[in-house]
Amino acid sequence: WAVLIGIDDYEHASRLNGAVKDALDVRDYLLGSLHVPQEHIRTLTNGDATRKRILDTLYTFLRDNDNIERGDAVLVYFAGHGTTYPSPSTECPSETVEAILPRDRGSSRFPTGKRTPDISDREIQLFMGELRDAKSENITVILDCCFSAGSSN
């Protein structure tokens, strides 16, 4: 089971070259070499890789998927921009937040004018814990982006 995300074309960040190709290459490897069934793979690229679509896909296609059995292998692959910024927590002011950038980050899509946030390492860690508890400990996450070294184990 795999969710593959590749973003070259951002609304409010510099364009990348190769992130979409990398995600599609991973998909082709899973299909061709590992014989993963097509229906076990979701690929989100460019315009499909909004914050809402990424999170919805992770939760509905992986965590809430009744077809995934305990122990099945799960892959989450992200190729795109990553970032880091100081933690807003007053308890640990020296810590940083690392995040992946969805395509629509920084866009004003809310009625309040609030901008679309990045997907933080805290959100990813929460999802991974829920996925582990619900489905499998056999989870591989590949973050092909800047600032990915500090991501949770």
Secondary structure, 3 states (H helix, E strand, C coil): CEEEEECCCCCCCCCCCCHHHHHHHHHHHHHHCCCCCHHHEEEEEHHHCCHHHHHHHHHHHHHCCCCCCCCCCEEEEEECCEEEEECCCCCCCCCEEEEECCCCCCCECCCCCCECCCEEHHHHHHHHHHHHHHCCCCEEEEEECCCCCCCCC
